[in-house]
Amino acid sequence: MRVFLRQMRPALLAVVVFTVLLGIVYPLVVTGISQVAFNNAANGSLITHDGKVVGSTLIGQTFTAPKYFHSRPSAAGAGYDGSASSGSNLGPLNPDFLASVADRVKAYRTENELGNDVAVPVDAVTASASGLDPHISVENARLQAPRVARERGLDVAVVLGLMSKHTDGRALGVLGEPGVNVVTLNLALDDLG
């Protein structure tokens, strides 16, 4: 019995020490550093408008009115539901997926008054892997800009200028493609009046 207890003490002590270090001290240190160094990101990159939280720069929203830039489709719950983050899980040859993409292409062309010779950007008709992406491609935004300008009574150049201000560059300067944040762009358009 003594041998057993002698061998158990170091094991139990290690469990207690590592539980305190990795379960309490480490999370508190990481949280403290993130609150000091990256406060906005650590708190969800929230967007406040007129003193009210209206969204996050990290999570998209559904916009359907013609005067707004439209986000990419979302497969997260009823759309951009953070508690149901997910893609559709339908493969590229799935008949349901192909039918929904064909319907979205037709609707996108009609809504933006595009001819059959204009390529529809893939992000305009497919959901991101998380279903929460707030960005659309620059090409997608450029194709929507004339509709938004017409609906708001603005010059297209004004809308394109605002669009470029809300375009985020590549991650670390080399990863991915630039993207237009639809949430912040639509709020800026509303601020124009």
N, CA and C atoms as an extended XYZ file, in Angstrom:
579
Properties=species:S:1:pos:R:3:atomname:S:1:resname:S:1:resid:I:1 pbc="F F F"
N         0.824       -1.190        0.000 N   MET     1
C         0.000        0.000        0.000 CA  MET     1
C         0.871        1.258        0.000 C   MET     1
N         2.000        1.199        0.803 N   ARG     2
C         2.890        2.348        0.841 CA  ARG     2
C         3.500        2.646       -0.527 C   ARG     2
N         3.855        1.600       -1.232 N   VAL     3
C         4.433        1.776       -2.566 CA  VAL     3
C         3.410        2.444       -3.475 C   VAL     3
N         2.176        1.998       -3.376 N   PHE     4
C         1.106        2.568       -4.197 CA  PHE     4
C         0.937        4.059       -3.892 C   PHE     4
N         0.851        4.433       -2.625 N   LEU     5
C         0.695        5.835       -2.241 CA  LEU     5
C         1.902        6.669       -2.644 C   LEU     5
N         3.099        6.087       -2.505 N   ARG     6
C         4.300        6.808       -2.886 CA  ARG     6
C         4.307        7.101       -4.394 C   ARG     6
N         3.769        6.195       -5.174 N   GLN     7
C         3.716        6.396       -6.623 CA  GLN     7
C         2.553        7.303       -7.028 C   GLN     7
N         1.505        7.329       -6.262 N   MET     8
C         0.330        8.150       -6.588 CA  MET     8
C         0.550        9.622       -6.282 C   MET     8
N         1.313        9.946       -5.242 N   ARG     9
C         1.517       11.352       -4.878 CA  ARG     9
C         2.059       12.196       -6.025 C   ARG     9
N         3.137       11.786       -6.684 N   PRO    10
C         3.644       12.621       -7.785 CA  PRO    10
C         2.637       12.744       -8.937 C   PRO    10
N         1.902       11.685       -9.189 N   ALA    11
C         0.916       11.730      -10.271 CA  ALA    11
C        -0.199       12.708       -9.932 C   ALA    11
N        -0.719       12.649       -8.716 N   LEU    12
C        -1.774       13.573       -8.303 CA  LEU    12
C        -1.258       15.009       -8.247 C   LEU    12
N        -0.031       15.194       -7.769 N   LEU    13
C         0.559       16.521       -7.724 CA  LEU    13
C         0.701       17.093       -9.138 C   LEU    13
N         1.124       16.256      -10.082 N   ALA    14
C         1.260       16.699      -11.484 CA  ALA    14
C        -0.101       17.101      -12.048 C   ALA    14
N        -1.148       16.344      -11.750 N   VAL    15
C        -2.485       16.678      -12.230 CA  VAL    15
C        -2.926       18.026      -11.670 C   VAL    15
N        -2.716       18.241      -10.379 N   VAL    16
C        -3.121       19.508       -9.756 CA  VAL    16
C        -2.304       20.669      -10.320 C   VAL    16
N        -0.999       20.523      -10.431 N   VAL    17
C        -0.138       21.600      -10.935 CA  VAL    17
C        -0.502       21.942      -12.378 C   VAL    17
N        -0.630       20.926      -13.230 N   PHE    18
C        -0.943       21.201      -14.632 CA  PHE    18
C        -2.371       21.719      -14.819 C   PHE    18
N        -3.284       21.298      -13.964 N   THR    19
C        -4.647       21.834      -14.030 CA  THR    19
C        -4.639       23.322      -13.707 C   THR    19
N        -3.911       23.696      -12.673 N   VAL    20
C        -3.837       25.114      -12.307 CA  VAL    20
C        -3.105       25.909      -13.387 C   VAL    20
N        -1.958       25.403      -13.858 N   LEU    21
C        -1.186       26.128      -14.871 CA  LEU    21
C        -1.929       26.252      -16.202 C   LEU    21
N        -2.407       25.127      -16.714 N   LEU    22
C        -3.001       25.122      -18.055 CA  LEU    22
C        -4.496       25.394      -18.066 C   LEU    22
N        -5.145       25.203      -16.945 N   GLY    23
C        -6.581       25.427      -16.893 CA  GLY    23
C        -6.985       26.779      -16.333 C   GLY    23
N        -6.072       27.425      -15.603 N   ILE    24
C        -6.403       28.715      -14.989 CA  ILE    24
C        -5.392       29.792      -15.397 C   ILE    24
N        -4.106       29.583      -15.089 N   VAL    25
C        -3.094       30.612      -15.317 CA  VAL    25
C        -2.947       30.925      -16.808 C   VAL    25
N        -2.728       29.918      -17.637 N   TYR    26
C        -2.525       30.145      -19.075 CA  TYR    26
C        -3.725       30.846      -19.722 C   TYR    26
N        -4.969       30.392      -19.533 N   PRO    27
C        -6.093       31.124      -20.141 CA  PRO    27
C        -6.197       32.574      -19.660 C   PRO    27
N        -5.908       32.824      -18.379 N   LEU    28
C        -5.958       34.203      -17.881 CA  LEU    28
C        -4.877       35.077      -18.517 C   LEU    28
N        -3.686       34.534      -18.694 N   VAL    29
C        -2.600       35.285      -19.320 CA  VAL    29
C        -2.944       35.582      -20.781 C   VAL    29
N        -3.421       34.592      -21.521 N   VAL    30
C        -3.777       34.792      -22.935 CA  VAL    30
C        -4.924       35.795      -23.056 C   VAL    30
N        -5.913       35.689      -22.188 N   THR    31
C        -7.033       36.641      -22.215 CA  THR    31
C        -6.544       38.047      -21.895 C   THR    31
N        -5.688       38.182      -20.924 N   GLY    32
C        -5.148       39.496      -20.571 CA  GLY    32
C        -4.351       40.113      -21.713 C   GLY    32
N        -3.488       39.322      -22.337 N   ILE    33
C        -2.699       39.827      -23.465 CA  ILE    33
C        -3.618       40.232      -24.612 C   ILE    33
N        -4.620       39.414      -24.926 N   SER    34
C        -5.513       39.737      -26.046 CA  SER    34
C        -6.335       40.990      -25.755 C   SER    34
N        -6.742       41.192      -24.511 N   GLN    35
C        -7.512       42.382      -24.165 CA  GLN    35
C        -6.670       43.649      -24.265 C   GLN    35
N        -5.384       43.538      -23.958 N   VAL    36
C        -4.503       44.700      -24.027 CA  VAL    36
C        -4.033       44.945      -25.460 C   VAL    36
N        -3.554       43.910      -26.129 N   ALA    37
C        -2.937       44.080      -27.447 CA  ALA    37
C        -3.933       44.058      -28.602 C   ALA    37
N        -5.016       43.307      -28.473 N   PHE    38
C        -5.967       43.130      -29.575 CA  PHE    38
C        -7.399       43.297      -29.086 C   PHE    38
N        -7.681       44.377      -28.388 N   ASN    39
C        -8.966       44.552      -27.722 CA  ASN    39
C       -10.155       44.411      -28.655 C   ASN    39
N       -10.144       45.084      -29.792 N   ASN    40
C       -11.278       45.035      -30.710 CA  ASN    40
C       -11.520       43.614      -31.223 C   ASN    40
N       -10.467       42.951      -31.672 N   ALA    41
C       -10.605       41.593      -32.190 CA  ALA    41
C       -11.019       40.619      -31.081 C   ALA    41
N       -10.457       40.785      -29.893 N   ALA    42
C       -10.777       39.886      -28.784 CA  ALA    42
C       -12.236       39.998      -28.356 C   ALA    42
N       -12.851       41.132      -28.628 N   ASN    43
C       -14.243       41.335      -28.237 CA  ASN    43
C       -15.217       41.192      -29.397 C   ASN    43
N       -14.776       40.566      -30.491 N   GLY    44
C       -15.686       40.239      -31.586 CA  GLY    44
C       -15.700       41.210      -32.739 C   GLY    44
N       -14.809       42.194      -32.770 N   SER    45
C       -14.754       43.176      -33.864 CA  SER    45
C       -16.135       43.762      -34.138 C   SER    45
N       -16.780       44.214      -33.082 N   LEU    46
C       -18.154       44.715      -33.178 CA  LEU    46
C       -18.214       46.062      -33.884 C   LEU    46
N       -19.296       46.261      -34.630 N   ILE    47
C       -19.543       47.518      -35.337 CA  ILE    47
C       -20.633       48.259      -34.581 C   ILE    47
N       -20.333       49.478      -34.150 N   THR    48
C       -21.356       50.299      -33.504 CA  THR    48
C       -21.754       51.410      -34.462 C   THR    48
N       -23.028       51.677      -34.505 N   HIS    49
C       -23.572       52.718      -35.381 CA  HIS    49
C       -24.613       53.476      -34.583 C   HIS    49
N       -24.416       54.760      -34.431 N   ASP    50
C       -25.290       55.589      -33.612 CA  ASP    50
C       -25.409       55.053      -32.189 C   ASP    50
N       -24.278       54.586      -31.637 N   GLY    51
C       -24.229       54.101      -30.268 CA  GLY    51
C       -24.822       52.722      -30.041 C   GLY    51
N       -25.178       52.028      -31.111 N   LYS    52
C       -25.802       50.711      -30.995 CA  LYS    52
C       -24.980       49.685      -31.775 C   LYS    52
N       -24.777       48.505      -31.191 N   VAL    53
C       -24.059       47.445      -31.892 CA  VAL    53
C       -24.960       46.911      -33.000 C   VAL    53
N       -24.455       46.973      -34.238 N   VAL    54
C       -25.262       46.548      -35.384 CA  VAL    54
C       -24.681       45.341      -36.112 C   VAL    54
N       -23.530       44.867      -35.682 N   GLY    55
C       -22.942       43.709      -36.339 CA  GLY    55
C       -21.489       43.556      -35.961 C   GLY    55
N       -20.817       42.741      -36.745 N   SER    56
C       -19.395       42.477      -36.566 CA  SER    56
C       -18.728       42.504      -37.928 C   SER    56
N       -17.477       42.933      -37.951 N   THR    57
C       -16.752       42.908      -39.218 CA  THR    57
C       -16.375       41.484      -39.607 C   THR    57
N       -16.614       40.532      -38.718 N   LEU    58
C       -16.232       39.146      -38.969 CA  LEU    58
C       -17.393       38.250      -39.383 C   LEU    58
N       -18.630       38.711      -39.228 N   ILE    59
C       -19.801       37.889      -39.533 CA  ILE    59
C       -20.705       38.637      -40.492 C   ILE    59
N       -21.054       37.983      -41.593 N   GLY    60
C       -21.914       38.599      -42.592 CA  GLY    60
C       -23.347       38.739      -42.120 C   GLY    60
N       -24.114       39.437      -42.925 N   GLN    61
C       -25.548       39.600      -42.679 CA  GLN    61
C       -26.257       39.474      -44.023 C   GLN    61
N       -27.524       39.142      -43.965 N   THR    62
C       -28.312       39.029      -45.183 CA  THR    62
C       -28.872       40.391      -45.564 C   THR    62
N       -28.592       40.813      -46.783 N   PHE    63
C       -29.145       42.041      -47.345 CA  PHE    63
C       -29.895       41.656      -48.615 C   PHE    63
N       -31.168       42.026      -48.711 N   THR    64
C       -31.955       41.644      -49.882 CA  THR    64
C       -32.481       42.833      -50.679 C   THR    64
N       -32.554       44.013      -50.079 N   ALA    65
C       -33.071       45.185      -50.793 CA  ALA    65
C       -32.120       45.542      -51.933 C   ALA    65
N       -32.653       45.971      -53.074 N   PRO    66
C       -31.807       46.299      -54.228 CA  PRO    66
C       -30.799       47.419      -53.973 C   PRO    66
N       -31.043       48.277      -52.974 N   LYS    67
C       -30.129       49.388      -52.713 CA  LYS    67
C       -28.884       48.964      -51.936 C   LYS    67
N       -28.818       47.689      -51.559 N   TYR    68
C       -27.676       47.172      -50.809 CA  TYR    68
C       -26.856       46.201      -51.651 C   TYR    68
N       -25.556       46.146      -51.342 N   PHE    69
C       -24.736       45.067      -51.870 CA  PHE    69
C       -25.188       43.804      -51.169 C   PHE    69
N       -25.260       42.723      -51.904 N   HIS    70
C       -25.732       41.470      -51.319 CA  HIS    70
C       -24.552       40.583      -50.959 C   HIS    70
N       -24.652       39.971      -49.801 N   SER    71
C       -23.634       39.052      -49.323 CA  SER    71
C       -23.695       37.760      -50.116 C   SER    71
N       -22.705       36.939      -49.938 N   ARG    72
C       -22.756       35.636      -50.589 CA  ARG    72
C       -23.781       34.776      -49.864 C   ARG    72
N       -24.316       33.763      -50.512 N   PRO    73
C       -25.300       32.905      -49.848 CA  PRO    73
C       -24.707       32.283      -48.579 C   PRO    73
N       -25.562       31.998      -47.623 N   SER    74
C       -25.117       31.399      -46.372 CA  SER    74
C       -25.860       30.094      -46.133 C   SER    74
N       -25.103       29.075      -45.726 N   ALA    75
C       -25.704       27.790      -45.378 CA  ALA    75
C       -25.780       27.630      -43.863 C   ALA    75
N       -25.519       28.692      -43.129 N   ALA    76
C       -25.518       28.632      -41.665 CA  ALA    76
C       -26.916       28.901      -41.131 C   ALA    76
N       -27.617       27.865      -40.791 N   GLY    77
C       -28.966       28.001      -40.245 CA  GLY    77
C       -29.881       28.713      -41.214 C   GLY    77
N       -30.574       29.720      -40.731 N   ALA    78
C       -31.473       30.502      -41.581 CA  ALA    78
C       -30.696       31.590      -42.315 C   ALA    78
N       -29.385       31.582      -42.215 N   GLY    79
C       -28.527       32.560      -42.866 CA  GLY    79
C       -27.739       33.350      -41.858 C   GLY    79
N       -26.435       33.197      -41.893 N   TYR    80
C       -25.506       33.920      -41.020 CA  TYR    80
C       -25.819       33.710      -39.538 C   TYR    80
N       -26.224       32.498      -39.199 N   ASP    81
C       -26.511       32.133      -37.814 CA  ASP    81
C       -25.235       31.547      -37.209 C   ASP    81
N       -24.594       32.315      -36.324 N   GLY    82
C       -23.337       31.887      -35.734 CA  GLY    82
C       -23.425       30.593      -34.954 C   GLY    82
N       -24.603       30.244      -34.458 N   SER    83
C       -24.745       28.996      -33.701 CA  SER    83
C       -24.915       27.798      -34.625 C   SER    83
N       -25.047       28.038      -35.937 N   ALA    84
C       -25.224       26.937      -36.896 CA  ALA    84
C       -24.210       27.071      -38.033 C   ALA    84
N       -23.007       27.528      -37.705 N   SER    85
C       -21.983       27.753      -38.716 CA  SER    85
C       -21.642       26.465      -39.451 C   SER    85
N       -21.783       26.520      -40.775 N   SER    86
C       -21.489       25.334      -41.570 CA  SER    86
C       -21.696       25.630      -43.035 C   SER    86
N       -21.079       24.840      -43.865 N   GLY    87
C       -21.368       24.868      -45.296 CA  GLY    87
C       -22.554       23.967      -45.562 C   GLY    87
N       -22.899       23.819      -46.814 N   SER    88
C       -24.064       22.987      -47.142 CA  SER    88
C       -23.734       21.501      -47.103 C   SER    88
N       -22.452       21.161      -47.213 N   ASN    89
C       -21.970       19.777      -47.264 CA  ASN    89
C       -22.468       19.027      -48.495 C   ASN    89
N       -22.938       19.757      -49.504 N   LEU    90
C       -23.320       19.135      -50.765 CA  LEU    90
C       -22.116       19.205      -51.696 C   LEU    90
N       -21.775       18.056      -52.298 N   GLY    91
C       -20.626       17.992      -53.187 CA  GLY    91
C       -20.880       18.698      -54.507 C   GLY    91
N       -19.826       18.946      -55.278 N   PRO    92
C       -19.947       19.697      -56.528 CA  PRO    92
C       -20.740       18.975      -57.619 C   PRO    92
N       -21.008       17.705      -57.454 N   LEU    93
C       -21.802       16.973      -58.442 CA  LEU    93
C       -23.198       16.625      -57.930 C   LEU    93
N       -23.511       17.079      -56.727 N   ASN    94
C       -24.821       16.801      -56.145 CA  ASN    94
C       -25.897       17.548      -56.940 C   ASN    94
N       -26.944       16.853      -57.395 N   PRO    95
C       -27.986       17.507      -58.197 CA  PRO    95
C       -28.676       18.672      -57.472 C   PRO    95
N       -28.881       18.561      -56.170 N   ASP    96
C       -29.501       19.654      -55.415 CA  ASP    96
C       -28.595       20.887      -55.408 C   ASP    96
N       -27.312       20.660      -55.229 N   PHE    97
C       -26.350       21.757      -55.235 CA  PHE    97
C       -26.322       22.435      -56.604 C   PHE    97
N       -26.242       21.629      -57.659 N   LEU    98
C       -26.193       22.184      -59.019 CA  LEU    98
C       -27.460       22.960      -59.350 C   LEU    98
N       -28.602       22.468      -58.907 N   ALA    99
C       -29.869       23.166      -59.162 CA  ALA    99
C       -29.912       24.498      -58.413 C   ALA    99
N       -29.457       24.508      -57.156 N   SER   100
C       -29.490       25.763      -56.391 CA  SER   100
C       -28.514       26.781      -56.976 C   SER   100
N       -27.356       26.319      -57.444 N   VAL   101
C       -26.397       27.232      -58.066 CA  VAL   101
C       -26.978       27.787      -59.367 C   VAL   101
N       -27.605       26.946      -60.169 N   ALA   102
C       -28.218       27.415      -61.421 CA  ALA   102
C       -29.302       28.456      -61.139 C   ALA   102
N       -30.114       28.222      -60.105 N   ASP   103
C       -31.154       29.197      -59.729 CA  ASP   103
C       -30.533       30.509      -59.269 C   ASP   103
N       -29.457       30.418      -58.495 N   ARG   104
C       -28.799       31.627      -58.003 CA  ARG   104
C       -28.142       32.413      -59.145 C   ARG   104
N       -27.561       31.702      -60.101 N   VAL   105
C       -26.951       32.375      -61.252 CA  VAL   105
C       -28.017       33.148      -62.020 C   VAL   105
N       -29.147       32.511      -62.256 N   LYS   106
C       -30.245       33.162      -62.994 CA  LYS   106
C       -30.737       34.399      -62.233 C   LYS   106
N       -30.942       34.263      -60.929 N   ALA   107
C       -31.417       35.382      -60.110 CA  ALA   107
C       -30.381       36.512      -60.078 C   ALA   107
N       -29.106       36.175      -59.980 N   TYR   108
C       -28.035       37.181      -59.943 CA  TYR   108
C       -27.995       37.957      -61.256 C   TYR   108
N       -28.084       37.236      -62.373 N   ARG   109
C       -28.074       37.902      -63.681 CA  ARG   109
C       -29.270       38.848      -63.817 C   ARG   109
N       -30.440       38.382      -63.407 N   THR   110
C       -31.652       39.201      -63.514 CA  THR   110
C       -31.550       40.430      -62.624 C   THR   110
N       -31.174       40.228      -61.386 N   GLU   111
C       -31.109       41.319      -60.417 CA  GLU   111
C       -30.106       42.405      -60.823 C   GLU   111
N       -28.990       41.980      -61.396 N   ASN   112
C       -27.935       42.925      -61.750 CA  ASN   112
C       -27.921       43.275      -63.237 C   ASN   112
N       -28.966       42.841      -63.947 N   GLU   113
C       -29.136       43.133      -65.374 CA  GLU   113
C       -27.898       42.758      -66.180 C   GLU   113
N       -27.462       41.518      -66.002 N   LEU   114
C       -26.282       41.010      -66.697 CA  LEU   114
C       -26.698       40.093      -67.843 C   LEU   114
N       -25.965       40.167      -68.919 N   GLY   115
C       -26.216       39.280      -70.040 CA  GLY   115
C       -25.616       37.906      -69.793 C   GLY   115
N       -25.956       36.961      -70.649 N   ASN   116
C       -25.437       35.599      -70.506 CA  ASN   116
C       -23.940       35.512      -70.786 C   ASN   116
N       -23.369       36.550      -71.404 N   ASP   117
C       -21.943       36.542      -71.715 CA  ASP   117
C       -21.083       36.994      -70.532 C   ASP   117
N       -21.697       37.498      -69.465 N   VAL   118
C       -20.954       37.962      -68.289 CA  VAL   118
C       -20.829       36.811      -67.293 C   VAL   118
N       -19.582       36.531      -66.910 N   ALA   119
C       -19.344       35.454      -65.941 CA  ALA   119
C       -19.807       35.896      -64.556 C   ALA   119
N       -20.549       35.026      -63.901 N   VAL   120
C       -21.010       35.298      -62.537 CA  VAL   120
C       -19.953       34.766      -61.569 C   VAL   120
N       -19.457       35.616      -60.666 N   PRO   121
C       -18.433       35.159      -59.710 CA  PRO   121
C       -18.961       34.009      -58.847 C   PRO   121
N       -18.102       33.069      -58.579 N   VAL   122
C       -18.512       31.879      -57.830 CA  VAL   122
C       -19.011       32.230      -56.430 C   VAL   122
N       -18.442       33.278      -55.819 N   ASP   123
C       -18.874       33.638      -54.464 CA  ASP   123
C       -20.263       34.263      -54.451 C   ASP   123
N       -20.802       34.611      -55.601 N   ALA   124
C       -22.158       35.163      -55.663 CA  ALA   124
C       -23.215       34.076      -55.605 C   ALA   124
N       -22.806       32.842      -55.853 N   VAL   125
C       -23.801       31.759      -55.959 CA  VAL   125
C       -23.499       30.550      -55.077 C   VAL   125
N       -22.406       30.603      -54.301 N   THR   126
C       -22.074       29.499      -53.392 CA  THR   126
C       -21.754       30.058      -52.005 C   THR   126
N       -22.048       29.276      -50.995 N   ALA   127
C       -21.774       29.686      -49.614 CA  ALA   127
C       -20.321       29.410      -49.265 C   ALA   127
N       -19.800       30.159      -48.317 N   SER   128
C       -18.454       29.878      -47.815 CA  SER   128
C       -18.511       28.647      -46.913 C   SER   128
N       -17.357       28.131      -46.551 N   ALA   129
C       -17.316       26.925      -45.715 CA  ALA   129
C       -17.973       27.137      -44.361 C   ALA   129
N       -17.834       28.336      -43.801 N   SER   130
C       -18.428       28.604      -42.494 CA  SER   130
C       -19.878       29.072      -42.622 C   SER   130
N       -20.225       29.629      -43.786 N   GLY   131
C       -21.545       30.213      -43.962 CA  GLY   131
C       -21.678       31.576      -43.299 C   GLY   131
N       -20.559       32.126      -42.787 N   LEU   132
C       -20.607       33.386      -42.040 CA  LEU   132
C       -19.766       34.496      -42.668 C   LEU   132
N       -19.103       34.233      -43.764 N   ASP   133
C       -18.158       35.163      -44.364 CA  ASP   133
C       -18.809       36.498      -44.712 C   ASP   133
N       -18.277       37.623      -44.185 N   PRO   134
C       -18.856       38.936      -44.481 CA  PRO   134
C       -18.332       39.544      -45.781 C   PRO   134
N       -17.392       38.872      -46.437 N   HIS   135
C       -16.753       39.429      -47.625 CA  HIS   135
C       -17.283       38.820      -48.919 C   HIS   135
N       -17.266       39.636      -49.963 N   ILE   136
C       -17.497       39.152      -51.318 CA  ILE   136
C       -16.280       39.553      -52.141 C   ILE   136
N       -16.114       38.916      -53.281 N   SER   137
C       -14.979       39.248      -54.136 CA  SER   137
C       -15.150       40.650      -54.710 C   SER   137
N       -14.047       41.241      -55.108 N   VAL   138
C       -14.071       42.570      -55.713 CA  VAL   138
C       -14.899       42.521      -56.994 C   VAL   138
N       -14.756       41.456      -57.772 N   GLU   139
C       -15.525       41.335      -59.019 CA  GLU   139
C       -17.022       41.257      -58.741 C   GLU   139
N       -17.408       40.515      -57.732 N   ASN   140
C       -18.822       40.420      -57.343 CA  ASN   140
C       -19.352       41.809      -56.989 C   ASN   140
N       -18.586       42.570      -56.210 N   ALA   141
C       -19.012       43.917      -55.817 CA  ALA   141
C       -19.094       44.838      -57.036 C   ALA   141
N       -18.131       44.723      -57.949 N   ARG   142
C       -18.159       45.572      -59.155 CA  ARG   142
C       -19.409       45.306      -59.993 C   ARG   142
N       -19.822       44.060      -60.074 N   LEU   143
C       -21.020       43.733      -60.855 CA  LEU   143
C       -22.294       44.234      -60.176 C   LEU   143
N       -22.285       44.350      -58.851 N   GLN   144
C       -23.450       44.840      -58.127 CA  GLN   144
C       -23.494       46.367      -58.047 C   GLN   144
N       -22.349       47.023      -58.231 N   ALA   145
C       -22.249       48.477      -58.048 CA  ALA   145
C       -23.228       49.279      -58.908 C   ALA   145
N       -23.420       48.967      -60.205 N   PRO   146
C       -24.373       49.762      -60.988 CA  PRO   146
C       -25.801       49.695      -60.441 C   PRO   146
N       -26.224       48.522      -59.974 N   ARG   147
C       -27.568       48.375      -59.397 CA  ARG   147
C       -27.704       49.227      -58.139 C   ARG   147
N       -26.714       49.138      -57.254 N   VAL   148
C       -26.750       49.890      -56.000 CA  VAL   148
C       -26.753       51.389      -56.289 C   VAL   148
N       -25.912       51.823      -57.227 N   ALA   149
C       -25.848       53.243      -57.575 CA  ALA   149
C       -27.181       53.725      -58.139 C   ALA   149
N       -27.765       52.952      -59.019 N   ARG   150
C       -29.059       53.313      -59.621 CA  ARG   150
C       -30.142       53.409      -58.554 C   ARG   150
N       -30.207       52.437      -57.664 N   GLU   151
C       -31.243       52.410      -56.619 CA  GLU   151
C       -31.098       53.565      -55.626 C   GLU   151
N       -29.869       54.017      -55.418 N   ARG   152
C       -29.618       55.091      -54.454 CA  ARG   152
C       -29.505       56.463      -55.111 C   ARG   152
N       -29.573       56.498      -56.433 N   GLY   153
C       -29.450       57.765      -57.141 CA  GLY   153
C       -28.047       58.349      -57.055 C   GLY   153
N       -27.046       57.476      -57.003 N   LEU   154
C       -25.654       57.906      -56.903 CA  LEU   154
C       -24.918       57.625      -58.202 C   LEU   154
N       -23.821       58.313      -58.396 N   ASP   155
C       -22.944       58.023      -59.522 CA  ASP   155
C       -22.196       56.718      -59.221 C   ASP   155
N       -22.001       55.893      -60.226 N   VAL   156
C       -21.309       54.614      -60.028 CA  VAL   156
C       -19.904       54.844      -59.477 C   VAL   156
N       -19.243       55.908      -59.906 N   ALA   157
C       -17.888       56.196      -59.420 CA  ALA   157
C       -17.870       56.417      -57.912 C   ALA   157
N       -18.918       57.031      -57.368 N   VAL   158
C       -19.005       57.242      -55.913 CA  VAL   158
C       -19.114       55.899      -55.202 C   VAL   158
N       -19.961       55.025      -55.737 N   VAL   159
C       -20.152       53.701      -55.134 CA  VAL   159
C       -18.868       52.881      -55.234 C   VAL   159
N       -18.196       52.929      -56.379 N   LEU   160
C       -16.936       52.183      -56.535 CA  LEU   160
C       -15.848       52.737      -55.614 C   LEU   160
N       -15.820       54.057      -55.420 N   GLY   161
C       -14.853       54.645      -54.494 CA  GLY   161
C       -15.083       54.195      -53.068 C   GLY   161
N       -16.345       54.161      -52.668 N   LEU   162
C       -16.687       53.685      -51.325 CA  LEU   162
C       -16.364       52.197      -51.195 C   LEU   162
N       -16.620       51.455      -52.267 N   MET   163
C       -16.319       50.024      -52.282 CA  MET   163
C       -14.825       49.791      -52.049 C   MET   163
N       -13.981       50.580      -52.687 N   SER   164
C       -12.538       50.378      -52.523 CA  SER   164
C       -12.089       50.687      -51.089 C   SER   164
N       -12.783       51.609      -50.409 N   LYS   165
C       -12.442       51.922      -49.015 CA  LYS   165
C       -12.794       50.774      -48.070 C   LYS   165
N       -13.713       49.924      -48.490 N   HIS   166
C       -14.142       48.803      -47.645 CA  HIS   166
C       -13.650       47.468      -48.179 C   HIS   166
N       -12.573       47.531      -48.953 N   THR   167
C       -11.942       46.313      -49.465 CA  THR   167
C       -10.747       45.986      -48.591 C   THR   167
N       -10.749       44.785      -48.045 N   ASP   168
C        -9.630       44.310      -47.229 CA  ASP   168
C        -8.641       43.593      -48.140 C   ASP   168
N        -7.355       43.828      -47.907 N   GLY   169
C        -6.314       43.201      -48.713 CA  GLY   169
C        -6.111       41.734      -48.364 C   GLY   169
N        -5.121       41.166      -48.989 N   ARG   170
C        -4.769       39.765      -48.731 CA  ARG   170
C        -4.250       39.605      -47.299 C   ARG   170
N        -4.549       38.495      -46.685 N   ALA   171
C        -4.038       38.214      -45.344 CA  ALA   171
C        -2.517       38.102      -45.414 C   ALA   171
N        -1.836       38.779      -44.516 N   LEU   172
C        -0.376       38.820      -44.456 CA  LEU   172
C         0.239       39.299      -45.770 C   LEU   172
N        -0.563       39.947      -46.604 N   GLY   173
C        -0.070       40.495      -47.862 CA  GLY   173
C         0.034       39.503      -48.998 C   GLY   173
N        -0.130       38.205      -48.712 N   VAL   174
C         0.045       37.204      -49.774 CA  VAL   174
C        -1.032       36.124      -49.806 C   VAL   174
N        -1.774       35.951      -48.735 N   LEU   175
C        -2.733       34.841      -48.659 CA  LEU   175
C        -4.118       35.264      -49.115 C   LEU   175
N        -4.746       34.465      -49.944 N   GLY   176
C        -6.112       34.716      -50.378 CA  GLY   176
C        -6.207       35.865      -51.352 C   GLY   176
N        -7.408       36.331      -51.535 N   GLU   177
C        -7.695       37.436      -52.446 CA  GLU   177
C        -8.308       38.594      -51.662 C   GLU   177
N        -8.184       39.817      -52.166 N   PRO   178
C        -8.862       40.936      -51.507 CA  PRO   178
C       -10.372       40.685      -51.473 C   PRO   178
N       -11.021       41.182      -50.442 N   GLY   179
C       -12.463       41.004      -50.309 CA  GLY   179
C       -13.131       42.278      -49.837 C   GLY   179
N       -14.366       42.476      -50.272 N   VAL   180
C       -15.144       43.648      -49.893 CA  VAL   180
C       -16.045       43.259      -48.722 C   VAL   180
N       -15.939       43.991      -47.611 N   ASN   181
C       -16.771       43.710      -46.444 CA  ASN   181
C       -18.148       44.327      -46.684 C   ASN   181
N       -19.132       43.478      -46.931 N   VAL   182
C       -20.478       43.921      -47.304 CA  VAL   182
C       -21.157       44.668      -46.157 C   VAL   182
N       -20.945       44.239      -44.936 N   VAL   183
C       -21.602       44.862      -43.789 CA  VAL   183
C       -21.144       46.308      -43.639 C   VAL   183
N       -19.830       46.524      -43.616 N   THR   184
C       -19.328       47.888      -43.431 CA  THR   184
C       -19.623       48.758      -44.651 C   THR   184
N       -19.584       48.170      -45.842 N   LEU   185
C       -19.878       48.941      -47.058 CA  LEU   185
C       -21.336       49.413      -47.074 C   LEU   185
N       -22.256       48.536      -46.719 N   ASN   186
C       -23.669       48.936      -46.705 CA  ASN   186
C       -23.956       49.982      -45.628 C   ASN   186
N       -23.285       49.885      -44.490 N   LEU   187
C       -23.450       50.928      -43.465 CA  LEU   187
C       -22.912       52.259      -43.963 C   LEU   187
N       -21.787       52.232      -44.664 N   ALA   188
C       -21.239       53.477      -45.217 CA  ALA   188
C       -22.170       54.070      -46.269 C   ALA   188
N       -22.804       53.213      -47.067 N   LEU   189
C       -23.771       53.702      -48.064 CA  LEU   189
C       -24.961       54.358      -47.371 C   LEU   189
N       -25.444       53.755      -46.291 N   ASP   190
C       -26.551       54.353      -45.545 CA  ASP   190
C       -26.152       55.705      -44.952 C   ASP   190
N       -24.896       55.834      -44.556 N   ASP   191
C       -24.417       57.105      -43.982 CA  ASP   191
C       -24.382       58.218      -45.024 C   ASP   191
N       -24.270       57.838      -46.313 N   LEU   192
C       -24.281       58.859      -47.370 CA  LEU   192
C       -25.650       59.532      -47.470 C   LEU   192
N       -26.652       58.846      -46.988 N   GLY   193
C       -28.000       59.423      -47.037 CA  GLY   193
C       -28.775       58.736      -48.085 C   GLY   193
